[in-house]
Each structure stands twice: as structure tokens, then as C-alpha cells.
Amino acid sequence: MTERRSGTGGLGPLTHVRWIAGGTGAGKSTVAAALAERYGVRVYDGDRAEHRWLARCTPDRHPHLHAARDRPPGALWAERSPREIFAGMASLHGETVGFLAEDLAAAPSDRITVVDYFGILPGHLLPLLHRPDHAVFLVPTAGFRARKLRERYADPARARANWGDQDPEAMLAKRLARDALWDDEVRRQARAHGLDVITVDGHTPAADITRRLAGRFGLEPARR
């Protein structure tokens, strides 16, 4: 697949930023929260930021993101196959990178910021990356992700917020198939760019992954 790069507004590598990206259901947010608690880092929640980006996107610069902006929950999932959903992801085409760069440039840089975000691929991350060991991509096994997403969407309110009145089981099946395609692209690009992927299968405790990333990111325990 051809990588498309979104502009970063001339912003270069961010020396104070560390990156936890990868696949859904891999425990990125759990690890980021633990790093904040134990090491005092600031966490940037990319999934939450996406909701703000919708108001800033334009049809010419962000066609895929803009196309999803005013659609009811579940509409784009119901109408397309998993591969079509994957091909229409704004993050696949680098449409969210500029927003991410703008947000990080405007935020304080007095301490380490850990970006917790699913929607950035290795090739799009490179212009913002200070050192290869400042980024890691957590990718779950298929079985681990299926268990986690079934737990997540067992809440009917959460399922409706994502998929509206569509059949939750059918939508979850599409979600899992779409996410597998994303994982493949993450792994492919990570290999091409010399960036690291950690496979998450549930056997390694989150605390161990947290300690591993703290060492990798050069973090020191927060002073109490």
C-alpha cells in the first residue's frame, strides 16, 4: 500500500514526546495511564482529540474525515465491507497527522508527553519522532482483541454510540476484520521504518509492559 503523508505544518521532531500507537484493544490507554501515575508524564488522548478535529476538518484537505463528520453512528459501517471501511480510514491517508502535530506544538513542553493514539501509522509518525526508541506500536493478537472488544461493547449504550441501531454482533465482526487489516499495515510500515512492535496476548501483565516502556522512554519515577 502506498503511504500518503499529511503535512505537519513544518513541525520537526518533538523531543519531549513519546508515542504509544498500534492496534485497538492492546492496552495503550492502560499503559499510558500507569506511566502518568508512576512517572508523572502528561498523556495526550488522541481518540478524544479526534472529536475536536471533526470541527476543524475540511473536505479538500481531509476528505475521509469530513465524509464521516455528519453521518449517523454506524452508517459507514453498515454500508461497507471491512476492506472498504479500512480503505476509507482518515488515519490511513494521514489526514489526522496535521491536527495531532498542531495540538502537540501548542501544548506545554515542560515535561514528557505520552501520546496514546490508535490512529497514526509508522510512516506518518516519522517526521515527528525524535528517536526510534521514543515510539512503540502495541498490536494485540486476534483472540486477545476479540475478548477485549466483546467486553467493551457488551455495554448497550456504548454499542449504540458507535453503531447506532445496527446489529452489534455484525458490526463487531466488521470491526475485528477492519482492525486486522490495520494491524497488518502497522506491522508492514514498522518493519520498513525500523520501528518496534510489541505483540500483546494477555500473558504479560500490563505492569510489566509499563516498566518496559518506562525504561525505553527514559522515564524516572515521579517525586511524591
C-alpha positions as CSV (number, residue, x, y, z in Angstrom):
1,M,0.0,0.0,0.0
2,T,1.3,3.5,-0.9
3,E,1.9,5.6,2.2
4,R,0.4,9.1,2.0
5,R,1.9,11.8,4.2
6,S,-0.1,14.6,5.7
7,G,1.6,17.9,6.3
8,T,2.9,18.6,9.8
9,G,3.0,22.3,9.3
10,G,6.8,22.3,9.2
11,L,6.9,20.9,12.7
12,G,10.0,18.8,13.2
13,P,10.8,16.0,15.7
14,L,9.2,16.6,19.2
15,T,11.9,15.8,21.7
16,H,9.6,15.8,24.7
17,V,7.0,13.4,23.2
18,R,6.8,9.6,23.5
19,W,4.4,7.6,21.4
20,I,2.2,4.6,22.1
21,A,0.3,3.6,19.0
22,G,-0.7,0.4,17.3
23,G,-4.0,-1.6,17.3
24,T,-7.2,-1.3,19.2
25,G,-7.7,-3.3,22.4
26,A,-3.9,-3.7,23.0
27,G,-4.0,-1.8,26.3
28,K,-2.4,1.5,25.1
29,S,-4.6,3.6,27.4
30,T,-4.0,1.4,30.4
31,V,-0.2,1.7,30.0
32,A,-0.3,5.4,29.3
33,A,-2.4,6.0,32.5
34,A,0.1,3.9,34.5
35,L,3.0,5.9,33.1
36,A,1.2,9.1,34.2
37,E,0.6,7.8,37.7
38,R,4.1,6.4,38.3
39,Y,6.3,8.7,36.3
40,G,4.4,11.9,36.1
41,V,4.1,12.2,32.4
42,R,1.4,14.1,30.6
43,V,-0.9,12.0,28.5
44,Y,-2.3,13.2,25.2
45,D,-5.5,11.2,24.4
46,G,-5.7,11.0,20.6
47,D,-9.0,9.2,20.5
48,R,-10.6,12.0,22.5
49,A,-8.9,14.7,20.4
50,E,-10.4,13.2,17.2
51,H,-13.8,14.6,18.2
52,R,-12.4,18.1,18.3
53,W,-10.7,17.6,14.9
54,L,-14.0,16.9,13.2
55,A,-15.0,20.6,13.7
56,R,-11.7,21.7,12.1
57,C,-11.6,19.3,9.1
58,T,-12.3,20.5,5.5
59,P,-13.5,18.4,2.5
60,D,-10.5,19.4,0.4
61,R,-7.7,18.6,2.9
62,H,-9.4,15.9,4.9
63,P,-11.9,14.2,2.6
64,H,-12.2,10.9,4.5
65,L,-12.5,12.5,7.9
66,H,-15.0,15.1,6.6
67,A,-17.1,12.4,5.0
68,A,-17.6,10.8,8.4
69,R,-18.4,14.0,10.2
70,D,-22.1,14.3,9.7
71,R,-23.1,10.7,9.3
72,P,-25.2,9.0,12.0
73,P,-23.5,6.4,14.2
74,G,-23.0,3.1,12.3
75,A,-23.9,4.4,8.9
76,L,-20.4,4.0,7.3
77,W,-20.0,0.6,9.0
78,A,-23.3,-0.8,7.7
79,E,-22.8,0.4,4.1
80,R,-19.3,-1.1,3.5
81,S,-17.2,-4.2,3.8
82,P,-14.3,-4.4,6.3
83,R,-11.8,-3.7,3.5
84,E,-13.8,-0.7,2.3
85,I,-14.0,0.6,5.9
86,F,-10.2,0.2,6.2
87,A,-9.6,2.0,2.9
88,G,-11.7,4.9,4.0
89,M,-10.0,5.5,7.3
90,A,-8.8,9.1,7.6
91,S,-5.7,7.9,9.5
92,L,-4.7,5.5,6.7
93,H,-4.3,8.5,4.5
94,G,-2.5,10.7,7.1
95,E,-5.4,13.2,7.4
96,T,-5.2,13.3,11.2
97,V,-1.4,13.9,11.5
98,G,-1.6,17.7,11.0
99,F,-4.1,18.1,13.7
100,L,-2.0,15.9,16.0
101,A,1.1,18.0,15.3
102,E,-0.7,21.3,15.9
103,D,-2.1,20.1,19.2
104,L,1.3,18.9,20.4
105,A,3.0,22.1,19.3
106,A,0.5,24.2,21.2
107,A,0.7,22.1,24.4
108,P,3.2,22.7,27.2
109,S,6.6,21.1,26.8
110,D,7.8,21.3,30.4
111,R,7.6,17.6,30.9
112,I,7.4,14.4,28.9
113,T,4.1,13.9,27.0
114,V,3.0,10.4,26.1
115,V,0.7,10.2,23.1
116,D,-1.9,7.5,23.4
117,Y,-3.4,7.1,19.9
118,F,-4.5,4.3,17.7
119,G,-4.7,6.4,14.5
120,I,-1.2,7.1,13.4
121,L,0.9,4.8,11.2
122,P,4.7,4.4,11.5
123,G,5.3,6.2,8.2
124,H,3.2,9.2,9.2
125,L,4.9,9.3,12.7
126,L,8.5,9.5,11.4
127,P,8.6,13.3,10.8
128,L,7.6,13.9,14.4
129,L,9.8,11.2,16.0
130,H,12.9,12.3,17.8
131,R,14.4,8.8,18.2
132,P,13.2,5.4,17.2
133,D,13.0,4.2,20.8
134,H,10.6,7.0,21.6
135,A,7.8,5.1,19.9
136,V,6.3,1.7,20.2
137,F,3.3,0.0,18.5
138,L,1.3,-2.3,20.7
139,V,-0.6,-4.8,18.5
140,P,-2.9,-7.4,20.1
141,T,-3.4,-11.0,19.0
142,A,-6.7,-11.6,17.3
143,G,-8.0,-13.6,20.3
144,F,-7.0,-11.0,22.8
145,R,-8.6,-8.2,20.9
146,A,-11.8,-10.1,20.3
147,R,-12.2,-10.7,24.1
148,K,-11.4,-7.1,24.9
149,L,-13.8,-5.6,22.3
150,R,-16.6,-8.0,23.3
151,E,-16.2,-6.8,26.9
152,R,-16.2,-3.2,25.7
153,Y,-19.3,-3.4,23.6
154,A,-21.2,-5.6,25.9
155,D,-22.5,-2.2,27.2
156,P,-25.5,-1.5,25.0
157,A,-25.1,2.3,25.4
158,R,-21.5,2.1,24.1
159,A,-22.5,-0.1,21.2
160,R,-25.3,2.3,20.2
161,A,-22.9,5.3,20.4
162,N,-20.6,3.6,17.9
163,W,-23.0,1.7,15.6
164,G,-26.5,3.2,16.2
165,D,-29.3,0.7,15.7
166,Q,-27.1,-1.7,13.7
167,D,-26.8,-5.3,14.8
168,P,-23.9,-5.2,17.4
169,E,-22.6,-8.7,16.5
170,A,-22.5,-7.9,12.8
171,M,-20.7,-4.6,13.4
172,L,-18.3,-6.1,15.8
173,A,-17.3,-8.8,13.2
174,K,-16.7,-6.0,10.7
175,R,-14.7,-4.1,13.4
176,L,-12.5,-7.1,14.1
177,A,-11.8,-7.7,10.4
178,R,-11.1,-4.0,9.8
179,D,-8.7,-3.8,12.7
180,A,-6.8,-6.9,11.5
181,L,-6.1,-5.0,8.2
182,W,-4.9,-2.0,10.2
183,D,-2.6,-4.3,12.3
184,D,-1.1,-5.7,9.1
185,E,-0.4,-2.2,7.8
186,V,1.2,-1.1,11.1
187,R,3.5,-4.2,11.1
188,R,4.4,-3.6,7.5
189,Q,5.3,0.0,7.9
190,A,7.1,-0.6,11.3
191,R,9.4,-3.2,9.6
192,A,10.0,-0.8,6.7
193,H,11.0,2.1,9.0
194,G,12.8,0.1,11.7
195,L,10.3,0.8,14.5
196,D,9.3,-1.7,17.2
197,V,6.1,-3.6,17.6
198,I,5.1,-5.4,20.8
199,T,2.6,-8.2,20.4
200,V,0.0,-8.2,23.3
201,D,-1.6,-11.5,24.0
202,G,-2.7,-11.0,27.6
203,H,0.1,-13.2,29.2
204,T,2.4,-10.3,30.1
205,P,0.9,-8.1,32.8
206,A,0.3,-4.5,32.0
207,A,2.6,-3.5,34.8
208,D,5.5,-5.3,33.1
209,I,4.8,-3.6,29.8
210,T,4.6,-0.3,31.7
211,R,8.0,-0.8,33.2
212,R,9.5,-1.9,29.9
213,L,8.2,1.3,28.2
214,A,9.3,3.5,31.1
215,G,12.9,2.2,30.6
216,R,12.6,2.6,26.8
217,F,11.3,6.1,27.1
218,G,13.9,7.2,29.6
219,L,11.4,8.0,32.4
220,E,12.2,8.5,36.1
221,P,9.7,7.8,38.9
222,A,7.8,10.9,39.8
223,R,8.7,12.6,43.1
224,R,5.9,12.5,45.6
